[in-house]
Amino acid sequence: MKIVFDQLAQLELDDASEYYEFEVLGLGARFRDEVKRAIRRIREYPDAWAKEKNDVRRYLLYKFPYKILYSIEPQHIYVIAIAHCHRRPDYWIDRILEKS
């Protein structure tokens, strides 16, 4: 199934990987690699992860305090946010309201 990133989710991914790369050389690449692995797993088993709110599911990254929030659409999987687990918990909810 095709994966489609919300524009803001892509910015969150880019910002987080730049931050980690700035902190420790190579850490940003490791963050991106973990997100890529997560996206592959989501693509393979989209229904496997718990629902966060309504039909939005969350995939928790293993080595970083981030979660991938996504919805399963008829033609694709829509990545709503790459959200830090400990900052502003529900900031992304407006994105699903705007999409509707």
CYANA upper distance limits for C-alpha pairs under 8 A (distance plus 0.5 A):
  1 MET  CA     43 ARG  CA      6.48
  1 MET  CA     44 GLU  CA      8.49
  1 MET  CA     75 GLN  CA      7.84
  1 MET  CA     76 HIS  CA      6.16
  1 MET  CA     77 ILE  CA      7.40
  2 LYS  CA     43 ARG  CA      8.07
  2 LYS  CA     75 GLN  CA      7.82
  2 LYS  CA     76 HIS  CA      5.30
  2 LYS  CA     77 ILE  CA      6.70
  3 ILE  CA     39 ILE  CA      8.43
  3 ILE  CA     43 ARG  CA      7.83
  3 ILE  CA     76 HIS  CA      6.23
  3 ILE  CA     77 ILE  CA      5.34
  3 ILE  CA     78 TYR  CA      6.58
  3 ILE  CA     79 VAL  CA      7.67
  4 VAL  CA     76 HIS  CA      7.24
  4 VAL  CA     77 ILE  CA      6.57
  4 VAL  CA     78 TYR  CA      5.39
  4 VAL  CA     79 VAL  CA      6.55
  5 PHE  CA      9 ALA  CA      6.61
  5 PHE  CA     10 GLN  CA      6.61
  5 PHE  CA     78 TYR  CA      6.41
  5 PHE  CA     79 VAL  CA      5.20
  5 PHE  CA     80 ILE  CA      7.14
  6 ASP  CA     10 GLN  CA      6.89
  6 ASP  CA     78 TYR  CA      7.54
  6 ASP  CA     79 VAL  CA      6.39
  6 ASP  CA     80 ILE  CA      5.89
  6 ASP  CA     81 ALA  CA      7.64
  7 GLN  CA     11 LEU  CA      6.97
  8 LEU  CA     12 GLU  CA      6.68
  8 LEU  CA     80 ILE  CA      8.31
  8 LEU  CA     81 ALA  CA      7.50
  9 ALA  CA     13 LEU  CA      6.75
  9 ALA  CA     79 VAL  CA      7.31
  9 ALA  CA     80 ILE  CA      6.36
  9 ALA  CA     81 ALA  CA      4.83
  9 ALA  CA     82 ILE  CA      5.93
 10 GLN  CA     14 ASP  CA      6.72
 10 GLN  CA     81 ALA  CA      8.40
 10 GLN  CA     82 ILE  CA      8.26
 11 LEU  CA     15 ASP  CA      6.46
 12 GLU  CA     16 ALA  CA      6.51
 12 GLU  CA     81 ALA  CA      7.76
 12 GLU  CA     82 ILE  CA      6.32
 12 GLU  CA     83 ALA  CA      7.89
 13 LEU  CA     17 SER  CA      6.65
 13 LEU  CA     32 ARG  CA      8.13
 13 LEU  CA     82 ILE  CA      6.56
 14 ASP  CA     18 GLU  CA      6.60
 15 ASP  CA     19 TYR  CA      6.60
 16 ALA  CA     20 TYR  CA      6.71
 16 ALA  CA     28 GLY  CA      7.94
 17 SER  CA     21 GLU  CA      6.52
 17 SER  CA     27 LEU  CA      8.10
 17 SER  CA     28 GLY  CA      4.64
 17 SER  CA     29 ALA  CA      7.31
 17 SER  CA     31 PHE  CA      6.56
 17 SER  CA     32 ARG  CA      6.93
 18 GLU  CA     22 PHE  CA      6.57
 18 GLU  CA     28 GLY  CA      6.43
 19 TYR  CA     23 GLU  CA      6.79
 19 TYR  CA     28 GLY  CA      7.57
 20 TYR  CA     24 VAL  CA      6.64
 20 TYR  CA     25 LEU  CA      8.34
 20 TYR  CA     27 LEU  CA      5.86
 20 TYR  CA     28 GLY  CA      5.09
 20 TYR  CA     31 PHE  CA      8.07
 21 GLU  CA     25 LEU  CA      5.62
 21 GLU  CA     26 GLY  CA      6.30
 21 GLU  CA     27 LEU  CA      5.63
 21 GLU  CA     28 GLY  CA      4.58
 21 GLU  CA     29 ALA  CA      7.63
 22 PHE  CA     28 GLY  CA      8.25
 23 GLU  CA     27 LEU  CA      8.14
 24 VAL  CA     28 GLY  CA      8.21
 26 GLY  CA     30 ARG  CA      6.93
 27 LEU  CA     31 PHE  CA      6.69
 28 GLY  CA     32 ARG  CA      6.82
 29 ALA  CA     33 ASP  CA      6.61
 30 ARG  CA     34 GLU  CA      6.72
 31 PHE  CA     35 VAL  CA      6.83
 31 PHE  CA     64 PHE  CA      7.77
 32 ARG  CA     36 LYS  CA      6.64
 33 ASP  CA     37 ARG  CA      6.74
 34 GLU  CA     38 ALA  CA      6.66
 34 GLU  CA     61 LEU  CA      7.62
 34 GLU  CA     63 LYS  CA      8.48
 35 VAL  CA     39 ILE  CA      6.62
 35 VAL  CA     61 LEU  CA      7.85
 36 LYS  CA     40 ARG  CA      6.77
 37 ARG  CA     41 ARG  CA      6.83
 38 ALA  CA     42 ILE  CA      6.60
 38 ALA  CA     59 TYR  CA      7.87
 38 ALA  CA     61 LEU  CA      7.70
 39 ILE  CA     43 ARG  CA      6.55
 40 ARG  CA     44 GLU  CA      6.75
 41 ARG  CA     45 TYR  CA      6.46
 41 ARG  CA     46 PRO  CA      8.09
 42 ILE  CA     46 PRO  CA      5.19
 42 ILE  CA     47 ASP  CA      8.45
 42 ILE  CA     48 ALA  CA      8.29
 42 ILE  CA     59 TYR  CA      8.34
 43 ARG  CA     77 ILE  CA      8.00
 46 PRO  CA     72 ILE  CA      7.59
 46 PRO  CA     77 ILE  CA      8.41
 49 TRP  CA     57 ARG  CA      6.64
 49 TRP  CA     58 ARG  CA      6.63
 49 TRP  CA     59 TYR  CA      6.61
 50 ALA  CA     57 ARG  CA      6.07
 50 ALA  CA     58 ARG  CA      6.59
 50 ALA  CA     59 TYR  CA      8.26
 51 LYS  CA     55 ASP  CA      6.73
 51 LYS  CA     56 VAL  CA      6.05
 51 LYS  CA     57 ARG  CA      4.59
 51 LYS  CA     58 ARG  CA      6.72
 52 GLU  CA     56 VAL  CA      6.14
 52 GLU  CA     57 ARG  CA      5.72
 52 GLU  CA     58 ARG  CA      6.37
 52 GLU  CA     69 LEU  CA      8.38
 53 LYS  CA     57 ARG  CA      7.71
 55 ASP  CA     71 SER  CA      6.72
 55 ASP  CA     72 ILE  CA      8.32
 56 VAL  CA     69 LEU  CA      6.87
 56 VAL  CA     70 TYR  CA      5.98
 56 VAL  CA     71 SER  CA      5.35
 56 VAL  CA     72 ILE  CA      8.41
 57 ARG  CA     69 LEU  CA      6.09
 57 ARG  CA     70 TYR  CA      5.86
 57 ARG  CA     71 SER  CA      6.61
 58 ARG  CA     67 LYS  CA      6.66
 58 ARG  CA     68 ILE  CA      5.99
 58 ARG  CA     69 LEU  CA      5.09
 58 ARG  CA     70 TYR  CA      6.97
 59 TYR  CA     67 LYS  CA      5.87
 59 TYR  CA     68 ILE  CA      5.57
 59 TYR  CA     69 LEU  CA      7.11
 60 LEU  CA     65 PRO  CA      8.29
 60 LEU  CA     66 TYR  CA      6.75
 60 LEU  CA     67 LYS  CA      4.85
 60 LEU  CA     68 ILE  CA      7.00
 61 LEU  CA     65 PRO  CA      7.22
 61 LEU  CA     66 TYR  CA      6.20
 61 LEU  CA     67 LYS  CA      6.22
 61 LEU  CA     68 ILE  CA      8.15
 65 PRO  CA     84 HIS  CA      6.35
 65 PRO  CA     85 CYS  CA      5.99
 65 PRO  CA     86 HIS  CA      7.96
 66 TYR  CA     82 ILE  CA      7.12
 66 TYR  CA     83 ALA  CA      5.91
 66 TYR  CA     84 HIS  CA      4.84
 66 TYR  CA     85 CYS  CA      5.66
 67 LYS  CA     81 ALA  CA      8.49
 67 LYS  CA     82 ILE  CA      6.33
 67 LYS  CA     83 ALA  CA      5.85
 67 LYS  CA     84 HIS  CA      6.93
 67 LYS  CA     85 CYS  CA      6.84
 68 ILE  CA     79 VAL  CA      7.55
 68 ILE  CA     80 ILE  CA      8.17
 68 ILE  CA     81 ALA  CA      6.42
 68 ILE  CA     82 ILE  CA      5.26
 68 ILE  CA     83 ALA  CA      6.91
 69 LEU  CA     79 VAL  CA      6.48
 69 LEU  CA     80 ILE  CA      5.97
 69 LEU  CA     81 ALA  CA      5.69
 69 LEU  CA     82 ILE  CA      7.00
 69 LEU  CA     83 ALA  CA      7.92
 70 TYR  CA     77 ILE  CA      7.26
 70 TYR  CA     78 TYR  CA      5.88
 70 TYR  CA     79 VAL  CA      4.78
 70 TYR  CA     80 ILE  CA      5.71
 70 TYR  CA     81 ALA  CA      7.63
 71 SER  CA     77 ILE  CA      6.37
 71 SER  CA     78 TYR  CA      5.74
 71 SER  CA     79 VAL  CA      7.16
 71 SER  CA     80 ILE  CA      7.86
 72 ILE  CA     76 HIS  CA      7.02
 72 ILE  CA     77 ILE  CA      5.20
 72 ILE  CA     78 TYR  CA      6.86
 73 GLU  CA     77 ILE  CA      6.12
 73 GLU  CA     78 TYR  CA      7.27
 80 ILE  CA     92 TRP  CA      7.89
 80 ILE  CA     95 ARG  CA      7.48
 80 ILE  CA     96 ILE  CA      7.91
 81 ALA  CA     92 TRP  CA      7.11
 85 CYS  CA     89 PRO  CA      7.36
 92 TRP  CA     96 ILE  CA      7.99
 93 ILE  CA     97 LEU  CA      7.19
 94 ASP  CA     98 GLU  CA      6.60
 95 ARG  CA     99 LYS  CA      6.67
 96 ILE  CA    100 SER  CA      6.86
